[in-house]
Amino acid sequence: VTTVGALLGALRARLAHLAEGPREAELLVGAALGVGRARLIAYPESAVTERDAQRALALAEERARGRPVAQLLGRREFWSLELEVTEAVLVPRPETELLVELGLAAIAAHADPRVADLGAGSGAIGLAIAHERSDARVELIEQSPAALAVACGNARRLGVANVVAKLGDWCAPLVGRYELILANPPYLAADDAALPGLAHEPRAALVAGATGIEALARIAASAPAYLASGGLLALEHGADQGEAVRALLARASLGGIATARDLAGHERVTHGRRTG
Ligand code: GLN
């Protein structure tokens, strides 16, 4: 038998090398004990059974070996929505909320907008928009059946009814015209130095080719044909891909092309409108 405080100390030490180590230690101890963070901090002298302590230490071991906390907890908060996360989907990243923000602004003045989230993964982007705009009709497009099942489960659990799921590759399942098409496609280069640290997430969500621009180029070439007049295409990309994506959207004859920076100051989302 140990105490909450001692167990927290052990996990903090085990995860000290991680940027978010202290916070992650609290999340994992909380998950192992089935109690919230506030309670852990308030009652450090509470007794912990050997079984619960072993469970917390095992979670920390898996975390230290690279598994994301979101997978260990089975959930991640995005846009204030609690999403189920499994190894079938990319863990939603905070910077992707920028894509949601820009998308919502683009359809603010449009009633009953049609929206498509290409490569929806957990459904984070499309579900956030559908949740904010109950009049929107949002399509979650995903080529991985396992990922699409996670997205559908999230829609059901959150009670978001104005979405439909479509299995398929980027624009292939689209029909008609949309006011908003968004995507956070795989954009890392096949030799990106970050990839070894992302080994527990689906490679298809991270890498689409040698340079990282391949999926962005395919979407930029195919999506404008499905935009309504005035409709917006918004693409998340890597910090060093802004110029390339602006060029792709210009080649696709979109107008008002601009790039937004994320909270870290990196170029992160480039968008353009169909003018004709
Ligand atoms: N933003 C992710 C990362 O850097 C990459 C996601 C993607 O390729 N779409 O971990």
Residues whose N, C-alpha, C, O or C-beta is under 5 A from the ligand:
A	BS01	LIG	N184 P185 P186 Y187 L188 A205 L206
